[in-house]
């Protein structure tokens, strides 16, 4: 029986001393111990001033009340942090070691609590991409046998290069592997994570654009028109706009977009809301304004800077 099972399910006479010892170790940690001298100095000074001014139960009561409130406030902070962390699910980073990493992963995953989010800290000679595919396969194998399916965090704790991170994490996300990203070594982990999720269409958090590659049927300058539309829409959240040069392939290629801007003839534009054509053959000179009006009518517009 390991320590966790002993504390949760074992003999209470053994579990309580272990919990007490854990509390003492936590007290001696760098997070708590440096606060003790200042606190003792504060309490000692308060007690000394109380002794010099008025000796009585009231002053001692105020001192004890202050101590109790200090302990309560300190406890509330740490209890709250633990509750939040437990509710969110803890992240456990594993190391791939040994001659048979598959067997080692199977053994380790089988012993983990259900609410843990699992990632890899060290991938050995396999490399991150192969290692995470192996981790996903082992988790799915256990799930198929009736076990829990652990969430996977694509953790790259030592990768600083954004191109390498994008190549590894992006490929895994496209394969459907990964429920979270953990990129602590990146210069701006949050921005990079949102950019990756946007690129693989896993989570759209800002305006996204789909454009055809252009051909002889294109009815307008695709690069110029795309830039023209981006100028007034790139502040929108989670909106996908398709800009298609012609009516032949445009509607099919933009089927997943929220709005479509399609060249239907020389100087003429059709506008779509998803797969439905809502404006037909409008002059290109006013087509951008009509697109903005369509976005506003759909309730997806917000003013820049809001």
C-alpha positions in Angstrom: 0.0 0.0 0.0 1.5 3.4 -1.0 1.3 6.6 1.0 -1.8 7.9 -0.9 -3.8 4.7 -0.2 -2.7 4.7 3.4 -3.9 8.3 4.0 -7.2 7.8 2.2 -8.1 4.3 3.1 -5.6 2.9 5.6 -5.4 2.7 9.4 -6.3 6.1 10.9 -3.7 5.7 13.6 -1.1 5.6 10.9 -2.7 8.1 8.6 -2.9 11.0 11.2 0.8 11.0 12.1 1.7 11.0 8.4 -0.6 14.0 7.8 0.9 15.8 10.7 4.4 15.1 9.4 3.4 16.4 6.0 2.1 19.6 7.7 5.5 20.1 9.5 7.4 19.6 6.2 5.1 22.1 4.5 5.7 24.6 7.3 9.5 24.3 6.8 9.1 25.0 3.1 10.5 28.1 1.4 7.0 29.4 1.0 6.2 29.6 4.7 9.4 29.5 6.8 10.7 33.0 5.8 7.4 34.6 7.1 8.0 33.3 10.6 10.7 35.8 11.9 8.7 38.8 10.7 5.5 37.4 12.3 7.2 36.7 15.6 8.8 40.1 15.6 5.4 41.7 14.9 3.7 39.7 17.7 6.6 40.3 20.1 6.5 44.0 19.5 2.7 44.1 19.9 2.9 42.2 23.1 5.7 44.4 24.4 3.8 47.6 23.7 0.7 46.2 25.3 2.6 45.3 28.5 4.1 48.8 28.7 0.9 50.6 28.1 -1.9 48.7 29.8 -1.8 45.3 31.6 -5.1 43.6 31.3 -7.2 40.9 29.8 -8.5 43.2 27.1 -5.1 43.8 25.5 -4.2 40.1 25.7 -7.6 39.3 24.1 -6.9 41.7 21.2 -3.5 40.2 20.8 -4.9 36.6 20.7 -7.6 37.8 18.3 -5.0 39.3 15.9 -3.0 36.0 16.0 -6.2 34.0 15.3 -7.1 36.2 12.3 -3.6 36.0 10.9 -3.7 32.2 11.1 -7.2 32.2 9.6 -6.3 34.4 6.7 -3.2 32.5 5.9 -5.1 29.2 6.0 -7.9 30.5 3.8 -5.4 31.5 1.1 -3.8 28.1 1.0 -7.0 26.1 1.3 -8.5 28.1 -1.5 -5.5 27.5 -3.7 -5.7 23.8 -3.1 -9.5 23.7 -3.8 -9.0 25.6 -7.0 -6.2 23.3 -8.1 -8.1 20.2 -7.2 -11.2 21.4 -9.1 -9.1 22.2 -12.2 -7.3 18.9 -12.1 -3.6 18.6 -11.3 -1.0 18.3 -14.1 1.4 15.3 -13.7 4.5 15.2 -16.0 5.9 11.8 -16.6 9.3 10.7 -17.8 9.8 8.0 -20.4 12.6 5.8 -19.1 13.7 2.2 -19.4 14.1 -0.2 -22.2 10.3 -0.6 -22.7 8.5 2.7 -22.4 5.2 1.3 -23.5 5.1 -1.2 -20.6 6.3 1.5 -18.2 3.5 3.9 -19.4 0.8 1.2 -19.1 1.9 0.5 -15.5 2.0 4.1 -14.5 -1.2 5.2 -16.2 -3.1 2.3 -14.5 -2.1 3.6 -11.1 -3.1 7.2 -11.6 -6.2 8.9 -10.1 -8.9 9.7 -12.7 -8.8 13.5 -12.4 -5.1 14.0 -13.3 -4.1 15.7 -16.5 -1.1 13.9 -17.9 1.9 15.2 -19.9 5.5 14.3 -20.5 8.5 16.1 -19.1 11.2 13.9 -20.6 10.7 11.9 -23.8 14.1 10.3 -24.1 15.3 9.2 -27.5 11.7 8.8 -28.9 11.2 12.6 -29.3 8.2 14.5 -28.3 5.9 13.7 -31.2 6.3 9.9 -31.0 6.2 10.0 -27.2 2.9 11.8 -27.1 1.4 9.5 -29.7 2.4 6.6 -27.5 0.9 8.2 -24.4 -2.4 8.8 -26.3 -2.4 5.2 -27.5 -1.9 3.8 -24.0 -4.6 6.1 -22.6 -7.1 5.0 -25.3 -6.2 1.4 -24.8 -7.0 1.6 -21.1 -10.2 3.6 -21.9 -11.3 0.8 -24.3 -10.8 -1.7 -21.5 -13.2 0.2 -19.2 -10.7 2.6 -17.5 -10.8 6.4 -17.3 -9.6 8.5 -20.2 -7.0 11.0 -18.8 -6.8 14.4 -20.4 -3.5 15.0 -22.1 -1.5 18.3 -21.7 1.0 18.8 -24.5 3.8 19.9 -22.2 7.1 21.2 -23.7 8.7 22.5 -20.6 12.2 22.9 -22.1 11.3 24.1 -25.6 12.0 27.8 -26.2 12.0 27.9 -30.0 8.5 28.9 -31.2 9.0 27.1 -34.6 9.9 23.8 -32.8 6.9 24.2 -30.4 4.6 24.9 -33.4 5.9 21.9 -35.3 5.5 19.5 -32.3 2.3 20.8 -30.7 0.6 21.7 -34.0 1.1 18.3 -35.5 -0.3 16.6 -32.4 -3.3 18.9 -32.2 -4.1 18.2 -35.9 -4.0 14.4 -35.0 -6.5 15.0 -32.3 -4.0 14.6 -29.4 -4.0 17.1 -26.6 -6.6 18.7 -24.4 -4.3 21.5 -23.0 -1.0 23.2 -23.7 1.8 23.8 -21.2 4.6 25.9 -22.7 6.4 27.5 -19.7 9.7 28.1 -21.5 8.2 30.1 -24.4 8.6 33.9 -24.4 4.8 34.5 -24.4 3.2 31.1 -23.6 -0.4 32.4 -23.6 -0.1 34.2 -27.0 1.6 31.2 -28.6 -0.9 28.8 -27.2 -3.9 30.8 -28.6 -2.1 31.1 -32.0 -1.5 27.4 -32.2 -5.1 26.6 -31.3 -6.3 29.1 -33.9 -4.0 27.7 -36.6 -5.3 24.1 -36.2 -9.0 25.3 -35.8 -9.1 23.8 -32.3 -10.3 27.1 -30.8 -11.1 30.2 -32.7 -10.5 33.3 -30.5 -10.0 36.0 -33.0 -11.0 36.8 -36.6 -9.9 34.0 -39.0 -9.8 34.3 -42.8 -10.2 31.7 -45.6 -9.1 32.7 -49.1 -8.9 30.8 -52.4 -5.5 30.5 -54.1 -6.7 32.6 -57.0 -6.9 31.5 -60.7 -8.0 32.8 -64.1 -11.7 33.0 -62.9 -10.9 35.4 -60.0 -13.0 38.5 -60.3 -10.9 40.8 -58.2 -7.4 41.4 -56.8 -7.6 38.7 -54.0 -4.6 40.1 -51.9 -5.9 43.7 -52.0 -9.5 42.8 -51.2 -8.4 40.4 -48.4 -6.3 43.2 -46.8 -9.1 45.7 -47.3 -11.5 43.4 -45.3 -9.0 42.6 -42.7 -8.5 46.3 -41.9 -12.0 46.6 -40.5 -12.6 43.1 -39.1 -9.4 41.8 -37.5 -10.5 42.9 -34.1 -13.5 40.6 -34.0 -13.6 37.5 -31.8 -14.0 34.1 -33.2 -15.4 35.1 -36.6 -14.4 33.3 -39.8 -14.6 35.2 -43.1 -14.1 33.5 -46.4 -12.9 35.7 -49.4 -13.4 33.8 -52.6 -12.5 35.0 -56.1 -15.2 33.3 -58.1 -18.6 31.6 -57.8 -17.4 28.3 -59.3 -15.5 26.9 -56.3 -16.1 29.6 -53.7 -19.3 28.4 -51.9 -17.9 24.9 -51.5 -14.5 25.9 -50.2 -16.0 28.3 -47.7 -18.7 26.0 -46.3 -17.4 26.2 -42.7 -17.0 30.0 -42.6 -19.4 32.3 -40.8 -19.5 34.8 -43.7 -18.5 34.7 -47.3 -17.4 37.4 -49.8 -17.6 35.9 -53.3 -16.8 37.5 -56.7 -19.9 36.6 -58.8 -18.9 38.6 -61.9 -16.8 41.7 -62.9 -17.3 44.3 -60.2 -20.1 42.2 -58.5 -20.0 40.5 -55.1 -22.3 37.9 -53.5 -22.4 37.7 -49.7 -23.1 34.6 -47.7 -24.1 33.9 -44.1 -22.6 30.4 -43.7 -24.0 28.4 -46.7 -26.9 30.8 -47.4 -26.6 33.5 -50.0 -28.0 36.7 -48.5 -26.8 39.4 -50.9 -26.7 38.9 -54.7 -24.6 40.8 -57.2 -24.0 44.0 -55.2 -21.4 46.5 -56.5 -17.9 45.8 -55.3 -17.4 49.4 -54.3 -19.9 49.0 -51.4 -19.5 45.3 -50.7 -17.3 45.7 -47.7 -19.8 48.0 -46.0 -22.5 45.5 -46.8 -20.4 42.7 -45.2 -20.0 44.8 -42.0 -23.8 45.4 -41.9 -24.4 41.6 -42.3 -22.0 40.9 -39.4 -23.7 43.5 -37.2 -27.2 42.1 -38.1 -26.0 38.7 -37.1 -24.9 40.0 -33.6 -21.2 39.2 -34.0 -19.9 42.7 -34.4 -18.0 44.6 -31.7 -16.4 48.0 -31.9 -12.6 48.2 -32.1 -10.9 48.5 -28.8 -13.9 47.0 -26.8 
